[in-house]
Amino acid sequence: MKANYHTHTSFCDGKNTPEEMVVAAIEKGFDTLGFTAHAMYPFEGEGYLPTARYDEYVQTIRSLARTYGDRIKILLGFEADYIPGCTTPDRARYAPFNPDYLIGSIHFVCAGSPEKRVAVDYSPERLTAGIREFFGGDAKAFLQTYFAALREMVSRYDFDIVGHADLPRKFNGKLHYFDEEAPWYRDEILRTADVLAASGKNVEINTGAISRGWMDTPYPSGEFRRLLLARGVQMVVNSDAHFVDGLDCGFDRRWEE
């Protein structure tokens, strides 16, 4: 079965409409397509689904599911952010919209309060500036805060899929701002793998940075994936597509190995 459960559209920061994504998915031979608008309900942010459009988004995806239901299974979801003290990826929070599933993700790392947050994957320049401003230029402290928040999110909240578990790697090939072989970093992913396994949640193998030209490997890294496989964690390949050409990026490669 060919499926993607991480799809963005023009409702948030995607380039194509939901219907354009559906048509492309059918042409590419998908059996299932899940939509996951960026969400930090009830708050708003740059590139996120506006609060006033939640109902429109839900109605649009449900309508497409009826229209194209004889050719493809369409699911309604959200990629719900975890920002401590602000918003959580929890089923109870999104219950008014009756989603089929939730992806829980971290896109911002907070230095003590939601107002002091660093955008992890917006741009290399914004990441560098955020670490300098809120973490005194200490990349290790920034990364340890990221993984601590990820473990907290996974342990405390009710959602289905863990999104891009080592997202801070996205710009490391350009910035070289941390050593992925450093003992402290490997300890962080080891501890995180244990928490992910204990949670029983699915973890995505996310190819989104490949389609956007930042990396040639998915999240999580090969070492991280091996730790997860050794612990029996269930994984699903998702493209994190923001445009039609990225829908099945990397799907022809065996990322579970």
C-alpha positions as CSV (number, residue, x, y, z in Angstrom):
1,M,0.0,0.0,0.0
2,K,1.3,3.4,-0.9
3,A,0.4,6.0,1.7
4,N,1.5,9.4,3.0
5,Y,0.2,10.7,6.3
6,H,2.1,14.1,6.3
7,T,0.8,16.5,3.7
8,H,0.6,20.3,3.7
9,T,-1.4,22.6,1.4
10,S,-2.2,26.2,0.8
11,F,-4.2,26.2,4.0
12,C,-0.9,26.6,5.8
13,D,2.6,26.8,4.2
14,G,2.1,24.4,1.3
15,K,2.2,25.5,-2.3
16,N,-0.8,23.6,-3.7
17,T,-4.5,23.3,-2.9
18,P,-5.8,20.1,-1.2
19,E,-7.5,19.0,-4.4
20,E,-4.3,19.5,-6.4
21,M,-2.5,17.3,-3.9
22,V,-5.3,14.6,-4.2
23,V,-5.1,14.5,-8.0
24,A,-1.3,14.3,-7.9
25,A,-1.5,11.5,-5.3
26,I,-3.9,9.5,-7.5
27,E,-1.6,10.0,-10.5
28,K,1.3,8.7,-8.4
29,G,-0.6,5.6,-7.4
30,F,-1.3,6.4,-3.7
31,D,-3.9,4.4,-1.9
32,T,-4.1,6.7,1.1
33,L,-3.4,10.4,1.6
34,G,-3.5,12.1,5.0
35,F,-3.7,15.9,5.3
36,T,-1.9,17.6,8.2
37,A,-2.2,21.3,8.3
38,H,0.3,23.1,10.6
39,A,-1.6,23.8,13.7
40,M,-1.0,25.5,17.1
41,Y,-4.6,25.7,18.1
42,P,-6.0,28.0,19.5
43,F,-3.1,30.2,18.6
44,E,-1.7,31.3,15.2
45,G,1.7,31.6,13.7
46,E,3.5,32.3,10.4
47,G,2.8,29.4,8.0
48,Y,0.1,27.9,10.3
49,L,-3.6,27.3,9.7
50,P,-5.4,30.5,10.8
51,T,-7.9,29.9,13.6
52,A,-10.7,31.3,11.5
53,R,-10.1,28.7,8.8
54,Y,-10.2,25.5,10.9
55,D,-13.8,24.7,10.0
56,E,-13.2,25.5,6.3
57,Y,-10.1,23.2,6.3
58,V,-12.1,20.3,7.9
59,Q,-15.0,20.7,5.5
60,T,-12.7,20.9,2.5
61,I,-10.8,17.7,3.4
62,R,-14.0,15.8,4.2
63,S,-15.6,16.9,0.9
64,L,-12.6,15.7,-1.0
65,A,-12.8,12.4,0.8
66,R,-16.4,12.0,-0.5
67,T,-15.6,13.1,-4.0
68,Y,-12.5,11.0,-4.6
69,G,-13.4,8.1,-2.2
70,D,-13.7,5.6,-5.0
71,R,-10.1,6.2,-6.0
72,I,-8.2,7.1,-2.9
73,K,-8.7,7.1,0.9
74,I,-8.4,10.6,2.3
75,L,-7.8,11.3,6.0
76,L,-8.1,14.5,8.0
77,G,-5.2,15.3,10.4
78,F,-3.2,18.1,11.9
79,E,0.5,18.5,12.5
80,A,0.1,19.9,15.9
81,D,2.9,21.8,17.6
82,Y,4.2,21.4,21.1
83,I,5.2,24.8,22.5
84,P,5.4,24.5,26.3
85,G,3.2,27.0,28.0
86,C,1.4,27.7,24.8
87,T,-0.1,24.7,22.8
88,T,0.0,20.9,22.9
89,P,-0.5,18.1,20.4
90,D,-3.3,16.5,22.3
91,R,-6.4,14.7,21.1
92,A,-8.6,16.6,23.6
93,R,-7.4,20.0,22.3
94,Y,-8.3,19.1,18.7
95,A,-11.5,17.1,19.5
96,P,-13.8,19.9,18.2
97,F,-12.5,19.1,14.7
98,N,-12.8,15.3,15.0
99,P,-9.5,14.5,13.2
100,D,-8.6,11.0,12.1
101,Y,-5.1,11.4,13.6
102,L,-2.5,13.8,14.9
103,I,1.2,14.3,14.2
104,G,3.0,15.8,17.2
105,S,5.9,18.0,16.2
106,I,8.3,20.5,17.6
107,H,9.2,23.5,15.4
108,F,10.2,25.9,18.1
109,V,12.6,25.5,21.1
110,C,11.7,27.7,24.1
111,A,14.3,29.2,26.4
112,G,12.2,29.4,29.5
113,S,9.1,30.9,28.1
114,P,7.0,30.8,24.8
115,E,8.1,34.3,24.0
116,K,11.8,33.2,23.9
117,R,11.6,30.7,21.2
118,V,13.9,29.6,18.4
119,A,12.5,28.5,15.0
120,V,14.3,25.2,14.4
121,D,13.7,24.8,10.6
122,Y,12.6,28.1,9.1
123,S,16.1,29.2,7.8
124,P,19.7,28.7,8.8
125,E,20.0,32.5,9.5
126,R,17.0,32.5,11.8
127,L,18.2,29.4,13.6
128,T,21.6,30.9,14.2
129,A,20.2,34.2,15.4
130,G,17.8,32.4,17.7
131,I,20.5,30.3,19.3
132,R,22.6,33.4,19.8
133,E,19.8,35.5,21.2
134,F,18.2,33.0,23.5
135,F,20.8,30.4,24.3
136,G,23.9,32.6,24.3
137,G,25.2,30.8,21.2
138,D,25.3,27.5,23.0
139,A,24.1,24.9,20.4
140,K,24.5,22.1,22.9
141,A,22.0,23.7,25.3
142,F,19.6,24.4,22.5
143,L,19.7,20.8,21.3
144,Q,19.4,19.4,24.8
145,T,16.3,21.6,25.3
146,Y,14.9,20.4,22.0
147,F,15.2,16.7,22.9
148,A,14.0,17.3,26.5
149,A,10.8,18.9,25.1
150,L,10.4,16.1,22.6
151,R,10.5,13.5,25.3
152,E,8.1,15.5,27.4
153,M,5.7,15.8,24.4
154,V,5.8,12.1,23.6
155,S,5.3,11.1,27.3
156,R,2.5,13.5,28.2
157,Y,0.2,14.0,25.2
158,D,-2.2,11.9,23.2
159,F,-1.4,11.8,19.6
160,D,-0.5,9.2,16.9
161,I,2.7,10.0,15.0
162,V,5.9,11.6,16.2
163,G,7.0,14.1,13.5
164,H,10.7,14.5,12.3
165,A,12.2,13.4,15.6
166,D,15.6,15.0,15.0
167,L,14.6,18.1,13.1
168,P,17.6,20.2,14.2
169,R,19.7,18.2,11.8
170,K,18.0,20.0,8.8
171,F,20.6,22.8,8.6
172,N,23.5,21.0,10.1
173,G,25.0,20.2,6.7
174,K,25.2,23.9,6.0
175,L,26.0,25.3,9.4
176,H,27.9,22.4,11.0
177,Y,26.7,23.8,14.4
178,F,27.0,20.5,16.2
179,D,28.7,17.2,16.0
180,E,26.3,14.3,15.5
181,E,29.0,11.9,16.7
182,A,29.5,13.7,20.0
183,P,28.9,11.5,23.0
184,W,26.4,13.9,24.5
185,Y,24.4,14.1,21.3
186,R,24.3,10.3,21.0
187,D,23.2,10.1,24.6
188,E,20.3,12.4,23.7
189,I,19.0,10.2,20.9
190,L,19.5,7.1,23.0
191,R,17.4,8.5,25.8
192,T,14.8,9.7,23.3
193,A,14.6,6.3,21.6
194,D,13.8,4.8,25.0
195,V,11.0,7.2,25.6
196,L,9.6,6.8,22.1
197,A,9.6,3.0,22.5
198,A,7.8,3.3,25.9
199,S,5.1,5.6,24.4
200,G,3.9,3.1,21.9
201,K,3.5,5.9,19.3
202,N,4.5,5.6,15.7
203,V,7.6,7.5,14.5
204,E,7.8,8.8,11.0
205,I,10.7,8.5,8.6
206,N,10.4,11.9,7.1
207,T,11.8,12.7,3.7
208,G,10.8,16.4,3.6
209,A,14.3,17.9,3.9
210,I,15.3,15.8,0.9
211,S,12.6,17.2,-1.4
212,R,13.6,20.7,-0.3
213,G,17.3,20.1,-1.0
214,W,18.6,20.4,2.6
215,M,19.6,16.8,3.2
216,D,20.1,13.5,1.4
217,T,18.8,11.4,4.3
218,P,15.6,11.5,6.2
219,Y,14.7,12.2,9.8
220,P,15.5,10.4,12.0
221,S,19.2,9.7,11.2
222,G,20.4,6.1,10.4
223,E,21.7,5.7,13.9
224,F,18.5,6.9,15.5
225,R,16.4,4.6,13.3
226,R,18.5,1.6,14.3
227,L,18.0,2.4,17.9
228,L,14.2,2.6,17.3
229,L,14.1,-0.6,15.3
230,A,16.0,-2.4,18.1
231,R,13.3,-1.3,20.5
232,G,10.4,-2.5,18.3
233,V,9.2,1.0,17.5
234,Q,6.7,1.1,14.6
235,M,7.7,3.5,11.8
236,V,5.9,5.0,8.8
237,V,7.5,6.7,5.8
238,N,6.1,10.2,5.3
239,S,7.1,12.8,2.7
240,D,6.1,15.9,4.7
241,A,5.0,17.2,1.2
242,H,4.5,20.9,0.7
243,F,4.1,20.6,-3.1
244,V,2.8,18.0,-5.5
245,D,6.3,16.9,-6.7
246,G,7.3,16.1,-3.2
247,L,4.5,13.7,-2.4
248,D,6.5,10.5,-2.8
249,C,10.0,11.8,-2.4
250,G,12.3,9.0,-1.3
251,F,9.6,6.4,-1.3
252,D,11.6,4.2,-3.7
253,R,14.4,3.8,-1.1
254,R,14.5,1.4,1.9
255,W,14.8,3.8,4.8
256,E,14.0,1.3,7.4
257,E,17.5,-0.3,7.0
